[in-house]
């Protein structure tokens, strides 16, 4: 079992930046979102943070939704649903949450300095049950699907965000709830053929990957140890094929 690095130590190594925005729906509702998260070592951080958006990260993680992630400065970035495909992205300092510390632990053990985090939905909601109800309602009642970067009308934005180092893994970690199936299928429709797709898949399933933050501490530790082992094994196999 790998040592479980405390959050206080990780804060001294990594910084986190995200793009936060809100969407005004035709129904009159407003939903708060985050489209991307960049986790970077302090040594690697560029002077212009927005340059991270065109950097090729060491890995991309795809998770459920932004949860309790929030900006450390006030953001007044609002767009109408009709203009979502013209969403301009700029990054601001972000308060890390416990899930992001799990990603940092993987970064430490894999020797990575930059990871990009995407989500199958941009909607910010710390409670998974509430999130499922909200995205289902907005899709069925308001017909708004572009809360996900994997929606068809956000194709060009997604293509930019999937840019990564050659052979860098895309780590699926969105959880195992069948309530997420519409979002998972939308996502896999865009990335399923990526050779470096990985994640800790739930046995006897095709598209359910364990989330980085299970309830029990021992399971959190197992997740980090197991995903690092899987990534290292796949990296070694890839290098052997290239020699």
ABEGO torsion letter per residue (X at the ends): XBBBBBAAAAAAABBBBBBBBBBBBAAGBBBBBBABBBBBBAAABBABAAAAAABBBABBBBBABAEABBBABBBBBBBBAAAAAABBBBBBBBBBBAAAAAAAAAAAAAGBABBBBBBABABBBABAAAAAAAAAAAAAAAGBAAABAABAAAAAAAAAAABBBBGBBBBBAAEABAAAAAAAAAAAAAAAABAABBEBBBBGBAABBBBABBABAAAAAAAAAAAAAAAAAAAAAAAAAAX
